[in-house]
Amino acid sequence: MTSMVTAEQARRLGAVYSGRISLNEPMKRYTSFQIGGPADVLVEPRDVDDLHTALEWAWSEGLPVFVLGNGTNLLVADEGIRGVVVRIGPGLDNISFEGECVRAGAGVALPTLARECAERGLAGLEWAVGIPGSLGGALTMNAGAYSHTVGDVTREVSMIGLDGAFSVKTGEEMQFAQRSSRLSHGDVIAYQALLTLRHADPDEIRARTASYMRDRKIKQPLHMPSAGCVFQNPSGRGAGRYIDAAGLKGLRVGGAEVSPVHANFIVNTGGASARDVLILMGVIRRTVYEKFGVDLVPEVRVVGG
């Protein structure tokens, strides 16, 4: 597929931007699924100024922008992503503490943030220790586990629009809902958040953190490339239970397999394509609907093509 970004356009960005720029970069290197074709151009801002510069450039060139964090909960098409992929990671992963609050860059990994808070006796993020995504990704989809979500502790979010305009939203203004938020619309990018936690006994926090991590290791295929849970949980019952009851554990299409450990995970057994995963998702949805009348809604985000 022809790139939307020319070498001359990339040269113009390089003249004003200090972060890393990569042309035709394979996205499988940046996703937990280890699947995905090339991005026309991948930019990795080193700070907020870099981010602002990259967005203004993309806006002036009329190029579409896709925001990437740790690449979890994401399936990139085999054809890749046209336009500009902005990866929020190192350089935007700072952490600072203000009493019972933590101010963190959107590029920080959730497990890192959870452990840093636990070491300082701040409770409220123990559930996040086993979620491999970034804070920015968590804010976008209101990530959560064990009846907790990131929206529960978010006080404010600093963001920048695709047009380069800065803004700050309160937690109430973030429109947190089931696996969505104000950021889900794709017109703004979070670069920092202020979270409100609470002081508690550090030993108790570490114990809860360790308990959550043990539970994940037992119940989830953490040793295999995946995008986490593929479908949202229907009201009253986990999606994995329906998939398991439909007899689909171990079902395989190409290199994609319904995990024998947790049926709501599709794992890459080696060389899986996005097409393999999409076909398998279709089989799962159709089978569960035919057997139980339940229409499973995808939680994994499919992009590109």
N, C-alpha and C positions, 0 to 999 in steps of 0.2 A: 504494500500500500504506500502511495506517495506521501512523503513528509509534508506537513503544512509549514514547517519552519525551514527557512533557507539558511545557508552558511553565512550569507551577508547579514541576515537578521541576528543570528547568534553572535556575529562579530560586533554588531552594535551594542548588544548586551554586555559582552566582554569588556568593552571600552569604559563602562561605567559601573561595573559590578565586580566585587572582589571574591565572591563565593565560587564554588565549583560548578562548572557547566559541562554536561555530557550530551552528545548528540547520539541519537539512535541507541539509547541505553536499554538493555533487556530488563524488563520489570521483574522477571523471576528472581533477580538478585536482591530485590527489595520487598518481597512479599513472603509471609510465613507459609503460604501454599507452595512457594518456589515454582510458580506458574506465571506466565505472562509474556507477551511480545514486547517489542521495543517502544519506548516513549520517543517522540520526535526530539524533545529536548528535556533533560532533567536538570533542575537547578537546586542547589543545596545552600541556602542562605546561612551565613555565619553569624548574623545578628539581625535585629529588627530593621536596621537601615538597609541591609542587603535585601531583606524580604520586600521592603517598600520599593526599592529600585527594580527588582525583578517583576513585581506586579505592575508598576507603572509602564515598564517596557512592554510587557505582554498586552496591556490595555492599549498602548499606543500603536502596537502592531496588529491589533484586532485578533489576537490569538486566544483560544480557549485555555483555561487553567484548571488543572486538577490538583488537589492538595493531598499529599501523602504523608502519613506518619510512619509508624513501624510496619505498615503493610499487613496488619492482621485484619480479620473479618472482611477480607477483600479478595475478589477473583478478577484478575485482569485478563481480558480477551487475548486469544492467541495472536490477533492482529496488532495488539499493542494499543497505545493511547496517542491520539493525534493532539498536537498543540504542546502545551507546556505542563510538565509535572513539577510541582514545587514540593520538595521534601523538607518537612519540619523535623529537624533532628538535632545533632550536635551543634552547639552555638546558640540554640534556643532551648536549652535543657537545664537552665539554672534553677537552684532551690535556695530560698531564704526563709527564715522563721521570724514571725512577729507575734510573740505571746502564744495564744492558742491558734494562730493562723499560720498557714504556709503559703508563700507566694512562689509559684513554680512556672517555668517555661513550658510551652505546649509540647516541646520535643522530648521532655523527660519520660523515661519508661515508667509505667505504673508500678511495677515491682520495686524499682529503685526508690520511687517516691514513698511507697508504703513502708519500706524498711527504714528509710531516713526518719520518717515520722515516728515509727515505733521506737527507734533508738532514743528519741527525745521525749518519750512518754506522752505522745499525742495519739489519741484513739480516733477512729472513724474511717480509716482506710485499710484495715486489716484484710478485708475481703478482696482487695485489689492485688494482693501479693502474687497471685498466680495468673493474672491477666497480662499477656505479653504485649499489649498495645501501648501507645503513648498517651499522655494526658490529653493532647489535642484530639486524638481519635476518640478517647473516652467521653470528652465533652460533646463531640459531634453526635455520637450515638447514645449518649447518656448510659454508658456502660455500667454494668452492675453485676452483682452476684450475692447469693445468700440473703436476699431481701433488702439489699442496700444498693444505691446507685451513686454515681459521682454527683448527680444533681442535688442529692441530699445535703452535701457539704460545700457546694459552690456558692461563694458570696458575690464574686464579680469576675467577669471575663474581659480581658483586653483583646481587641480584635482589629483587623484591618480589612477593608473592603477590597474587592478586585480592582476598584478604581483608585486605590491608594489612600482612601479616607480612613482615619483612625476613629475608634469609638470604644466605649466601655459600657457593658451591660451588667445589670445586677442579676443575681441568680433567678429572681422572679421573672425578669425580662428575657431570660434564655429559653423560655418555652420548653422546658424539659418534659418529655413524655416517654412512653415506652420505646426505647431504642431510637430516639430522635431528639432534636433540639433546634434552636434558632440557627445553629451552624449547618444543619442538614440541608438547608436550601442551596448551599454552595456559592453564595455571593459574598461571604465574609470568611476570614481565616482567624482562628484564635492563635495568639502568640504567647499569652500568659494568663494565669488564673490565680485568684485568691481564694483559698479554701479555709473554712472554719471548722476546726476539730475541737477536741476537748482533752484536758489533762487526765491521765489515768496511770495506774501502776504499770511501769514498763515491763515487768515480768508477766503480768496478765495480758498485756498487749502482745508480747512475743509469743505467749502460749496460744492465743487465739490465731495469730498469724501462722504459726506452725501447724495448727489443727486444720486450717483452711487449705494449706499447701499439701498436707498429707491426703486430705480428702480428694483434691484434684488429681494427685498422682495415682490414686487408686481408681478413680472413676473416669479419667480422661486419657486419651492416647497422646500424652505429651511428648513421646519419643518420635512421633511421625509428623511430617509437614502437613499442616491443615490451616484452615481459616477460623478455627473455633466452631461454635455451634452454627449449623447451616440454616436452621429454621427457628423462628420465634416459637416460644412455648404457648400453645393454645390455653385459654383460660381453664384452670382446674387440673391440667395434666401436662407433663413435659412432652415435647415433640419426640424426644428419643424413645419414650415408652410406646408411642403409636408406631414408630418406625420398627422398633424391635418386635412388637406384637404382630406386625405385618410380615414378619419373617425375612426382613431385608438386611440384617447384619451380615457382613461379609460379601454382599453383592458388589460386583466389580464391573466397571466399564473402562477398558484400556488400563491406564495406570491409576485410576481413581477407584476408591473402595469405601463402602460404608463400614466404618470402624467396628470391629468385633468387640471393642472395649466400651464404646459409647455410640449408640446408633445415630445420634444427632451430629456426629462428626463425619465428614468425608475426608479421607487421608490420601495423600499422594504417595503411592507405594514405589514410585520411581518413573519419571518421564511422563507423568500425567499431563494432559492438555486441558485447557479451559473447556474445550468441547466435551471431553470425557466427563468433566465435573457437571456441566450443564445437562448432559443427557441423563446422568445418574440422578441429579436433582429432579428432573422431570419424571423419571420412573418412580421415585419416592413419593412425590406429590400425587401422582395419578393413583398409585397403589393404595396409599393411606386414605385417599378420598373414596375410592371404590369400596374399601373394606369398612371404613368407619364414618364416612360422610364428613370428614374433617379436612378442610383446605389449609394446608401448611403454608405459612407466609415466610418467604426467605428472609433471613437475618443477614446473611453474607451479602455484601454489596458487589454487584457485577458492573465493571466499567470497561470502557474501550470498545474496540471493534470497528 
